[in-house]
Amino acid sequence: MSENQKHRRDMTRRRVLAAGGGVVVAAGIGAGVVSSASADTTSAGATEKTTSGEACYRLTSETTEGPYYIDADKIRKDITEDREGIPLTVRLKVIDSESCEPLQGAAVDIWHCDALGIYSGYESLSTGGGGGAPGGSTPPTGTPPTDAPTGTPPTGAPTGTPPSGGPGGGGGGGHEEPTDDKRYLRGTQLTDKHGYVEFTTVFPGWYRGRCVHVHTKVHVGGTMTSAGYEGGHTCHTGQLFFAESAVLDSAEVAPYSTSTTERTTLDADTIYPGNGSEGGLLTLKYRAKKIEKGVLATLTLGVDPDATHTGTDS
């Protein structure tokens, strides 16, 4: 076999692998969801190039871990607990970015704030969004930033300069030790043989200085124990982002509509890398004008299982 023939064969194999990855993604999210948007369905987010031979070879962008990570010991699908908000299903597929093969048995963590910007484990540090706490609990009593606006509803264009990090901004500032034992909106799942995990949660709210987002980590090489997933290493630390149109729709629904915190848009965020699905921009599906009925968020994460990315040096 000549070198040219060998090259053509290898390229053909790459395209078949890429196409195969796309077919699995489509089959996994259900026929009603993968169909094009209709009169009563909205699709918001990035369009993944599932037919491109290069698509599944792109590494998903690494970002900062943020100050509110807790090494999760809760292996569970439903992380909602008592939090109120728009139902959200997060369905992620994890693949080896070089081979396009799904990673089975990888541990995927997600964690995010509630509808009013409060993080479990850090209620006294979260600046929140005001308007009362969801789930019938008492809002945290921490002192808000002196320049935080009051009485201003969210709009499409934020005002003021967002902070570059620290606990209030959630963009870095080093790890903070938990201040309480709450663990809502946090959990871990192991990927199945097709590389999928699925979480049931609520649509996140916002807090000063950050756009709406969900944190995620992917761990490989560890084992399940009675205490949770242990050992191995973290091969990906990233954040998942939401299209601006969906966030504006959510802001019309209680309890999000009670927030008085100024909102940072996706484009103005200091963490979002601005590169679509490669940077963590979710594909969102929900009924037009009925986002309160629920949202399906999907994304394929391309990771290097041999690399170590903890997000603490970003």
Wavefront OBJ file of the C-alpha trace (Angstrom):
o trace
v 0.000 0.000 0.000
v 1.405 3.400 -1.010
v 1.781 6.261 1.445
v -0.999 8.166 -0.364
v -3.358 5.197 -0.079
v -2.542 4.809 3.612
v -3.186 8.523 4.213
v -6.571 8.333 2.448
v -7.534 5.272 4.494
v -6.620 6.995 7.771
v -8.548 10.125 6.841
v -11.597 8.031 5.922
v -11.428 6.269 9.284
v -11.298 9.649 11.075
v -14.425 10.799 9.236
v -16.289 7.588 10.058
v -15.390 7.942 13.736
v -16.555 11.549 13.744
v -19.821 10.684 12.037
v -20.364 7.817 14.451
v -19.923 10.144 17.406
v -22.549 12.467 15.976
v -25.050 9.655 15.477
v -24.717 8.570 19.094
v -25.329 12.122 20.285
v -28.488 12.427 18.184
v -29.864 9.066 19.272
v -29.179 9.791 22.930
v -31.272 12.954 23.199
v -34.482 11.673 21.676
v -36.252 12.216 18.372
v -38.386 15.128 19.556
v -35.375 17.048 20.778
v -33.028 16.626 17.838
v -35.618 17.773 15.311
v -35.307 21.339 14.102
v -37.049 24.042 16.111
v -40.762 24.257 15.414
v -43.404 26.791 16.279
v -43.512 25.667 19.891
v -39.870 24.743 20.416
v -36.835 26.945 20.908
v -33.248 25.896 20.291
v -30.689 28.158 21.920
v -26.941 27.762 21.905
v -24.244 26.401 19.672
v -24.742 24.205 16.631
v -22.323 21.321 16.984
v -20.524 20.252 13.813
v -21.265 16.563 14.233
v -20.637 15.830 10.562
v -17.217 17.480 10.455
v -14.163 15.252 10.628
v -12.518 17.803 12.927
v -15.387 18.375 15.374
v -14.746 15.605 17.855
v -11.024 16.296 17.891
v -11.432 19.668 19.578
v -10.614 19.800 23.253
v -13.283 21.463 25.373
v -11.833 24.643 26.888
v -10.403 24.528 30.392
v -11.516 27.214 32.847
v -11.037 28.110 36.489
v -12.464 25.855 39.186
v -13.837 28.856 41.056
v -13.915 29.287 44.839
v -16.934 27.081 45.608
v -15.872 23.571 44.610
v -16.496 20.761 47.094
v -15.032 17.317 46.426
v -18.399 15.670 45.892
v -19.334 12.496 47.723
v -22.904 12.421 46.454
v -23.227 10.010 43.512
v -26.675 10.922 42.259
v -28.648 11.966 39.221
v -31.156 14.323 40.861
v -29.298 17.156 42.598
v -32.295 19.483 43.045
v -33.136 18.792 46.709
v -35.466 21.616 47.860
v -34.444 24.256 45.328
v -37.179 25.946 43.335
v -36.741 26.935 39.714
v -37.185 25.958 36.094
v -36.599 22.198 35.692
v -33.316 21.543 33.887
v -31.948 18.288 32.512
v -28.208 18.402 31.809
v -27.097 15.609 29.464
v -23.370 15.446 28.783
v -21.315 13.081 26.658
v -17.604 12.657 27.416
v -15.276 11.542 24.629
v -11.561 11.142 24.115
v -10.807 14.154 21.928
v -8.158 12.278 19.941
v -9.897 8.975 19.231
v -13.504 10.235 19.449
v -14.304 7.158 21.549
v -16.653 7.615 24.519
v -15.096 7.462 27.975
v -16.883 4.873 30.098
v -16.749 5.051 33.884
v -15.481 8.629 34.058
v -16.801 10.598 37.041
v -18.491 13.869 36.078
v -19.160 16.496 38.745
v -21.472 19.457 38.268
v -22.264 22.253 40.712
v -23.991 25.612 40.360
v -25.893 28.312 42.206
v -29.651 28.266 42.734
v -32.237 30.502 41.100
v -31.180 33.459 43.262
v -27.431 33.049 42.986
v -26.754 31.089 46.205
v -24.241 28.215 46.369
v -24.762 25.349 48.791
v -21.907 25.008 51.245
v -21.283 28.759 50.938
v -24.607 30.413 51.706
v -22.987 33.063 53.911
v -20.450 33.954 51.195
v -22.761 33.983 48.186
v -23.949 37.464 47.257
v -27.171 36.067 45.835
v -29.920 37.859 43.996
v -32.225 39.067 46.741
v -35.971 38.598 46.654
v -36.039 35.814 49.252
v -34.448 32.385 49.100
v -36.015 29.540 47.100
v -37.056 26.384 48.856
v -38.545 28.232 51.807
v -35.199 28.826 53.501
v -33.837 32.045 54.952
v -31.598 34.192 52.743
v -27.955 34.411 53.843
v -27.097 37.281 56.124
v -23.690 38.161 54.657
v -22.998 41.784 53.779
v -23.430 42.484 50.034
v -20.889 44.530 48.097
v -21.224 48.252 48.775
v -21.655 48.992 45.091
v -24.289 46.314 44.485
v -27.425 47.817 42.922
v -30.817 47.465 44.567
v -34.252 47.312 43.022
v -32.944 46.956 39.468
v -34.511 44.126 37.464
v -32.312 42.146 35.051
v -32.083 43.452 31.529
v -30.425 42.394 28.317
v -27.516 44.760 28.874
v -25.781 44.782 32.265
v -24.443 47.926 33.840
v -21.268 48.516 35.780
v -17.924 46.768 35.552
v -18.007 43.143 36.728
v -15.388 42.073 39.280
v -12.563 39.948 37.927
v -12.711 37.271 40.616
v -13.189 36.513 44.255
v -16.135 34.846 45.966
v -18.658 37.443 44.828
v -17.677 37.131 41.194
v -17.140 33.408 41.262
v -14.423 33.698 38.661
v -11.429 32.664 40.723
v -9.848 34.135 43.815
v -8.707 30.805 45.231
v -10.646 28.045 46.940
v -12.885 28.899 49.879
v -13.579 26.433 52.679
v -17.289 25.544 53.021
v -19.220 27.510 55.626
v -22.218 25.159 55.966
v -23.171 21.517 55.359
v -25.711 22.110 52.568
v -25.029 20.253 49.305
v -27.966 21.058 47.005
v -27.249 21.495 43.292
v -24.088 19.365 43.533
v -23.552 15.807 42.423
v -21.517 13.232 40.535
v -22.412 10.623 37.927
v -20.367 7.939 36.183
v -20.502 7.890 32.390
v -22.172 4.873 30.795
v -20.673 2.798 27.984
v -21.653 5.491 25.499
v -19.990 8.230 27.557
v -23.228 9.802 28.825
v -24.247 11.251 32.161
v -27.508 12.993 32.975
v -28.436 15.284 35.859
v -31.802 16.596 37.017
v -31.543 20.076 38.489
v -32.904 23.625 38.096
v -31.888 26.387 35.713
v -29.188 28.439 37.476
v -29.703 32.063 38.376
v -27.071 34.786 38.357
v -25.023 36.810 40.775
v -22.985 39.963 40.399
v -20.067 39.715 37.993
v -20.829 36.405 36.254
v -23.101 35.214 33.495
v -25.321 32.183 34.108
v -23.171 29.041 34.238
v -22.650 25.535 35.618
v -19.277 24.230 36.806
v -18.065 20.783 35.786
v -15.143 18.422 36.317
v -14.263 15.089 34.680
v -12.214 12.549 36.650
v -10.683 9.342 35.270
v -8.666 6.454 36.666
v -10.375 6.358 40.074
v -12.694 3.881 41.743
v -16.087 3.952 43.425
v -16.000 3.528 47.199
v -18.512 3.903 50.021
v -17.236 7.471 50.406
v -17.696 8.329 46.718
v -15.311 8.459 43.777
v -11.701 8.311 44.904
v -8.286 8.262 43.267
v -7.415 8.885 39.644
v -6.981 12.413 38.367
v -9.005 15.332 37.022
v -8.632 15.534 33.246
v -11.026 18.434 32.669
v -12.286 21.436 34.620
v -14.700 23.671 32.790
v -17.905 25.653 32.883
v -21.137 25.237 30.939
v -22.822 28.351 29.575
v -26.321 29.389 28.508
v -27.475 31.390 25.503
v -28.532 34.933 26.315
v -32.034 34.431 24.878
v -32.736 31.567 27.289
v -31.478 33.541 30.275
v -33.774 36.445 29.363
v -36.680 34.000 29.099
v -35.857 32.593 32.536
v -35.795 36.112 34.010
v -39.539 36.368 33.314
v -40.293 33.406 35.577
v -40.386 33.309 39.404
v -38.217 33.067 41.445
v -35.689 34.439 38.901
v -37.932 37.446 38.282
v -37.578 38.486 41.939
v -33.820 38.982 41.662
v -32.607 42.560 42.075
v -29.001 41.802 41.141
v -27.540 43.246 37.959
v -26.789 40.549 35.426
v -23.633 40.040 33.363
v -24.292 38.904 29.792
v -22.536 35.981 28.140
v -20.435 38.282 25.946
v -19.381 40.437 28.912
v -18.408 37.507 31.125
v -14.729 37.328 32.096
v -14.592 33.503 32.083
v -16.527 32.395 28.980
v -13.915 31.904 26.222
v -16.316 32.954 23.470
v -15.827 29.874 21.290
v -19.257 28.276 21.310
v -19.710 24.607 22.139
v -15.938 24.142 22.337
v -15.975 26.656 25.180
v -18.891 25.028 26.998
v -21.899 26.725 25.351
v -24.806 24.322 25.841
v -27.382 23.428 23.243
v -30.755 24.186 24.852
v -34.215 22.909 23.943
v -37.453 24.163 25.452
v -40.943 25.141 24.378
v -41.131 28.695 23.097
v -42.703 31.057 25.627
v -42.972 28.153 28.077
v -39.476 27.840 29.475
v -41.014 27.237 32.907
v -42.040 23.765 31.670
v -38.394 22.688 31.549
v -35.159 22.848 29.571
v -32.949 20.142 28.086
v -29.260 21.120 27.918
v -26.807 18.946 25.983
v -23.115 19.074 25.142
v -20.264 16.773 24.126
v -17.089 17.297 26.139
v -13.851 16.448 24.338
v -11.182 15.691 26.923
v -7.645 14.320 27.060
v -7.836 11.487 29.608
v -4.040 11.513 30.045
v -3.904 15.207 30.962
v -4.428 16.796 34.367
v -6.503 19.969 34.576
v -7.663 20.914 38.076
v -8.649 24.493 37.263
v -6.817 25.844 40.297
v -4.058 27.502 38.284
v -6.360 29.479 35.959
l 1 2 3 4 5 6 7 8 9 10 11 12 13 14 15 16 17 18 19 20 21 22 23 24 25 26 27 28 29 30 31 32 33 34 35 36 37 38 39 40 41 42 43 44 45 46 47 48 49 50 51 52 53 54 55 56 57 58 59 60 61 62 63 64 65 66 67 68 69 70 71 72 73 74 75 76 77 78 79 80 81 82 83 84 85 86 87 88 89 90 91 92 93 94 95 96 97 98 99 100 101 102 103 104 105 106 107 108 109 110 111 112 113 114 115 116 117 118 119 120 121 122 123 124 125 126 127 128 129 130 131 132 133 134 135 136 137 138 139 140 141 142 143 144 145 146 147 148 149 150 151 152 153 154 155 156 157 158 159 160 161 162 163 164 165 166 167 168 169 170 171 172 173 174 175 176 177 178 179 180 181 182 183 184 185 186 187 188 189 190 191 192 193 194 195 196 197 198 199 200 201 202 203 204 205 206 207 208 209 210 211 212 213 214 215 216 217 218 219 220 221 222 223 224 225 226 227 228 229 230 231 232 233 234 235 236 237 238 239 240 241 242 243 244 245 246 247 248 249 250 251 252 253 254 255 256 257 258 259 260 261 262 263 264 265 266 267 268 269 270 271 272 273 274 275 276 277 278 279 280 281 282 283 284 285 286 287 288 289 290 291 292 293 294 295 296 297 298 299 300 301 302 303 304 305 306 307 308 309 310 311 312 313 314
